[in-house]
Amino acid sequence: MVPSNVLQRTFKLKYRESVGTCFTIDIDGRQYLITAKHVLPGLANGDDVEIELKGKWHQMSIALVGACSDPIDIVVLALSRQISPTHPLPPDSTGIYFGQDIYFVGFPFGLSADIGEANADFPIPFIKKGILSSIVHDTTGACILYLDGNNNPGFSGGPVVYPLNNQLEQFRVASVVSGYRFDPQPVYINDQPTEAVARHNTGIVISYDIGHAIEIIRENPIGFALPTS
């Protein structure tokens, strides 16, 4: 079971014609919005993004906290207001282990559930389950968490979460969904191969460690200041 402290922090995001998932984290009393860079192509500081509320898109002004260098597919934004409850959800992957059950949360193909005021009229994301297959530190400095799971378009930018020590009351964010590894498969017409290929989903989900987002935040801590009482 994925608790409300994850679901109520996850939102459907639109920028121009691109639609994906984003989520909030709270660092040092400030709230930040996290998503994948490729969901926001060409984003500039001062641009607006759109968040779905009551079945409609609503513009929200943002400040660009920072974007990770390639290939790390993470961007951090600051909104002009608090968008989610401050339920505890530590951004920390250090307690995760190989083979552990994980969950990734988002809006595949734009799909969602609606429970009205119970979630402040924001849509409820889909939940998918997998396992942590591997953690790779590549030569660019990226920390990649590979998951065994079936990712779909729309999950990009969503959180990968796990229960610390398998305790449901101790969910944490480990990483940010980027995409999936595909295998090009030939396309046939009447048993004859063509030059076209289809991108077969291998079931290997690619995500980037949430620690990269924390580094960006530490360098530019301009998130929305949360009320102290």
Buried (B, 14 or more C-beta within 10 A) or exposed (E): EBBEBBBBBBBBBBBEEBBBBBBBBBBEEBBBBBBBBBBBEEBEEEBEBBBBBEEEBEEBEBBBBBBBEEBBBBBBBBBEEBBBBBBEBBBBBEBBEEEBEBBBBBBBEEEBEEEEEEBEBBBBBBBBEBEBBEBEEEEEEBBBBBBBBBBBBBBBBBBBBBBBEEEEEBBBBBBBBBBBBEEEEEEEEEEEEEEEEEEEBEBBBBBBBBBBBBBBBEEEBBBBEEEEE
